[in-house]
Amino acid sequence: MTLAGYECDVLVIGGGIVGLATAHALRAARPGLAVTVLEKEPAPALHQTGRNSGVIHSGVYYRPGSRKARFAVRGAAELVTFCAEHGIPHGTPGKLIVATEPEELPRLHELAQRARRNGVPVRELGPAQIAEYEPAVAGIAALRVETTAQCDFAAVARELARLVRVRVNAEVVAIDRRVGRGVAVRTACGEVLRARAMVNCAGLHSDRIARLTGDEPGLRIVPFRGEFYRLRPERASLVRGLVYPVPDPAFPFLGVHLTAGLDGEVRIGPNAVPSLAREGYDWRTARLRELVDELAYPGVWRLARRHWRYGARELRRSWSKRAFTAGVRRLLPGITEDDLLPSPAGVRAQAVLPDGTPADDFEVTEAPHTVHVLNAPSPAATACLPIGRDIARRLLSTLA
């Protein structure tokens, strides 16, 4: 029962898949709870949730025992079940993680060991076995991950939004946590909403929302744009399923990969380049205030100094289609520049610590009447259901 003087029990800021899953988990754990999701856009899931490759990650990459590892393994199975129960398009094509150079073999072996420690079954393949799955792909060794699935994450978000209360066009511009025992939130249109508690699931703006409450997040969201191409339809048969390179362990990015989607389209990407705005989906989109704020953060410069070679390579692939194609040809040697067509980009909300280190795990912190989700990039969409339950557990323990 909502307390007198409050519009609802819990406000969830952010209508991406994690915010919606959190609202769903709160309602499931306590059916009488009044929960409202505030989304600044005219519809949910228009940013990270709706701009990705649609892969349900199995849990291969993540440090054993980490929240990413535990929640991805659990969440992948739950999400496939959710899709089946709600009639959402999905499939389980499995994937290949392919080594193309001898120096990648130790990292591939380490991935196999990490996957098994996380409870994810994998098979190690040679070139002939790679060709059985992906005849057009070049590689000297690979891991086969049968449990990797895919779905339409935007459709999952729409279904979750149908199950909870969402208010769109409700950008939060001010938060007051000194009102009685709860919080008061003011939106851009001047409306004030009061609640007993609040969850910050604002994704690309999560650190900003934390600061509005008076909390210091201890990190900064640095936006990285991921650019995609797609194969010409007549060349889509070159890729049968999901093909990934061996990732560089120094970075939270999985590298440019090949994704044969549920719609038959093959997407290639993403790279990872600095974005000039938190929602900057191309080089023309820049927001001066956001850019100045980012450049004033010491962690950005420390990250850049430490990894400038990697960054220069990614920038070159962004500015040069020829360079992007050359990188892809390590996996798919039969393609040319003419085979690649533009495809919509996404922006990853990557938390960076003050020492320039990218946050390695999901970052969730608690404050009075508040839970902040401060770092929830991939595999957060995969793990949205257990993440939502974890946030709900944290918040409900503070509510009478």
N, C-alpha and C positions, 0 to 999 in steps of 0.2 A: 504494500500500500504506500503510495507516494506521500511524503510528509507535507503538512500544510506549509504554504509559502514557496513551494518548489514546483516548477513545471514538470519535472521528471526526476527519477532517481539518479540516472546516469546519463551524462552526455558523452558521446563518442565523437571526437573530432577527426574526420577523415573517412570518406566513403570508398576507399579502396578495399581490396579483398580482405586485408587484415582487420580493418575497422569493422567491416560488415560481419566477418567471422566472430569478432569479439562481441558484437551486439547479439548475434545469434547464440553464442555460448552463455552470455549473461542471462538471456531469456530462458534458455534451456535449463540452466542451473537453478534459477529462481523465477518460475513462470509469472508471478505477480509483479515482477519488477518493471517499472516504466523506463524504457531505454530509447533514446533518440540519437540518431546519427546525423551530424551536421556535415554537409558536403558543399564546398564552395563552388563547384561547377554545376551546370544544369542537369547533370546525370552522374551516377556513380561510375567509378572504374575507368576514367578517361586518361589516366596517366600511366603509372608503372603497371597496373593490373591489365590494362587494355593494350599495352604496347610491348609485348615480349614474344618469344618464339613458341609459347604454348606447351613447353615441356614440363612434365611432372617428374622432377628429379628423384632418383632412387636413393641417394645418400652416399654415393661413392666418394665424393671429394672432401668431405668435412672431417675435421679433427675428431677422432673417437671420443665419445663422452661429452662433446659440445652440444649446445642446444640445437645448432644447425643439424648435426648428425642425428640426434634423437628425434627431433621434430620432423625432419625430412623423411626418415624411414617410416615413422608412424603416419605422418600426414599423407604420404604418397598413397598408401593403401586406403586410408580413409577417404581421400579425394576421389579415387576411382569408384569407390562404393557410392559416394555422394552423387557423382555424375550418373551412375547407373540408376539410382533410385529416383533421380529427378529428370531423367531423359535428356541429359546434356551430352552433346557429342564428345566422345573420347575414344582412345585406343591404347594398346600396349605394344608398340612396334619393337621395343628394345632399342639399344644403341650400340655403336662402336666408338671406342676411344682409341684413336689410331696414332701410332708413332711413325714418323716419316724419316727420322734421322737416328743414328746409333746413340747419340748422346741423350736421347729421350728415353731410352730403354730402362735405365734405373728409376726414373720418375714413374714410368708406366708400371713397373714392378711394385713400387711403393704404393701406387694407387690401388693395385690389386690387394695388397696386404691391408690397406686402410679400409677398403670396401668390405673385406671379410670380417675385420674387427667390428665394423658397423652392422654386420648381419646381412650384407647385400651379396648374394651369390654372383660371381663373375667367372668367365672362362677366358683363358689366355689363348690367343690365336696367332697363327703365322700367316704369311702372305697368301697362301692358297686358300686358307679358310676365310680370310678377309674377302677375297674375290667371290666366294660363295654367297656372301651377304650383299656386297657392294662391288660389282664387277668394274665399275669406273673409278673406284677409289684406289689410290696408291698408298702402300704402307708396308713397313717391314715387320710390324707386330701390332697387336690390338687387344683390347679387352672387350668382351661381349657382355653387356648388361641387359639381361632379358626383362627385368622388371621396370625399366624406364618407360613411362607412359606419356600421353599428351592429351590435352583437352583445350576447350575454349574457356580461358580464365574469365573473360568478360561475361560469358554466359553463366559461369558459376557465381560471379558477383551479382549479376541481375537476379538470380534465384535467391541468393542470400538477402538481397535488398527487398525482395518480395515478402520475405519472412519476418522482416523487422521494420521499424519506422525510420524513414530517411527524409530529411529536409534538405532539398537542393537549393542552390543559389544562396547559401548561408555561410559566407566567409567569416571566420572569426578574426576580429581585429583587436579585442581587448579581453582580458580575463582578470577577475577579482576573486581572490581566494580568502578574503577577509570577511565574507558575508556569513555570519553565523557559523555553522559547521560545514558548509558546503562551498560551492563555487558559483560565480555569476559570469556569464559569457555574453559579450556584446558582438553582434554581427555587423557587417558593413552597411546594412540597411538601417541600423540603429536599434534593432530589436535586442532586448536583454532577456536571456534565459537563465533560470536558476536551477541548480541540481545539487543533489547530495554529494556527488562525486563525478569525476571526469576521467576519460581515457584519451590520451594524445596518440592518435594513429595517423598523423598528418604526413607521413612519408617524406617527400622532398622538403617539407616545411616543418618537420618535427622538432628540430632544434629551436626554430623561431617560436613555435608554440610553447615549448618548455620555458623559454626566456620570458614570454608574456605572463606566465604564472609566477615569475620570480625565481624560478629554479635555474641553476647553472648546469647545462647538460654535460659539460666536460669534454665536448667534442663538437665538431662542425660537420654539417651535411655539405659535401662537395659533389655537385652534379657531374656525372659523366654520361655523355651522349653515346648511345650505341647505334651505329648506322648499319642498315641492311640493304642488300640487293635481293632480287629474286631472279630465278632462271627463266629464260623465255619458255613459254609453255611447250614448244616443240622439243626443248632440251630437258624437260623435267624428268624424263625417264632415266637420266644419268644418276639420280639419287633415289634410292628405294626407301630409306628410313631416316635415322638420325645418326650423324657422323660428327664426332668431336675430335679436335686435336688434343695432345697431351698438354695440360695447362702449366703455366709457369707458377710454381708455388709461392713466389714473392707477391703475387697479385690476386685480388679477389675476383678476377675475371676468368672466364673459361675459354676465351679465344674465339676466333671466327669459326663457326661450325655450320653444318649443312642440315637443314630441317625440312623433310618432306611432310607438309602439313596435312591435316585431315581433309582439307579442301583440294588436295592434289598439287598445291603450289609449293615450290621449293624456295625457301628463304635462306640466304647466306649472310651470316653476320652473327653477332655484332662486333664491331671494333670497340674501342673505349677511348674517347677524346674528351677533353674538358669542355663543358657547356658554358656558354656566356650568360645563361639564365637557368634558373632551376627548372623551368619548363621550356628550355631552348632546344627545339627539335631540329634546328638547322643553324648554320653559321650566321644567318641574317637576324636571328632573334637574340637580342641582348638586352639586359636590364641593368642599367648603370649602378643603381643602388645595391643590387644583389652582387654584382661583380666587385664593387669596391669593398663590400663587407667580406667577401670571400678572400680577396687579395690582402686584406688586413689581418688575416688569420695566420699566425706563424706556421701552423701545421701544413698549410698548402705549400709554402716555400720549401719546407723540409722534405715534403713528399716529392716535389719537383726536382730538388737537388739530388735526391737519392736515386730517382728513377728516370732521369732525363732521357736516357737512351731509349728506353721503352716508350716514353711519351713521344719522342721525335718520330719513332717508327709508326706509331698509331696516327699521328698527325699526317704523316706522309700518305698513309693509306686513306685518310679522310679526304685529302686534297687531290689525290691522283687515283683515278679509276684503274689505271695501268698497274699501280703499286698494289692496290687492293686485289686485283685479279691475280697478280703474281703470287701473293700470299695464299690465295685460295687454291692455286694450282699445285701447291705442295700436296694437298689432299685429293684434288680433282683435276688431274693434269690435262684433261681433254677440253677444258673450257677456254673461251676467248673473251675479250672485253665485250664483244657484241652480244655474248650470251647473257650478260648481266643487265637487268633493268632496275631502276630505282624502286625502293620500297620504304614505307614509313619507318622513321627512327623512333627510338625510345630514350628515356633518360633514367639512369640508375641513381638512386639516392644513397651514396656511399658515405658513411660516417668516417671521418679522419680524426685521429687523436692529436693532441698538441705536439707530440714528437714527430708527427708526419707519418705515423703508422696507420694504415687502413684498419678499421675495426674488423676483427676476424670473425666474431660471432654475433648473433642477435643481441642487441643491447636493450634491456628493459629495466627501468628504474622506478622506484616508488617515492612518493612525496605525500604530504597531507591531502587526503581526499582525491589523490591523483595517481595514475600510472602513465608513465611516458614510454612509448615504443620509439627508441632513438636510432636503432639501426636494424632495418628489416628488408634488406635487398634479397635477391635470389639466394636461397630457395624459399623465401617467405610465402610466395603464392602456393607452392607445393605444400608447405607446412602450415597453411593458414588455420586449419581446424584445430590442431593441438596448440598453436600459438594463442588462438582465441580463448581456448579453455584455460591456458596458463594465466593469461591476463585477467580473465574473469575470476579465477581462484584468488589471485592477489588482491583484486579490488573488493570482492565480496567479504574477504576476511576483515576488511575495515568498516563494513556497513553493519549496522545492528540488525 
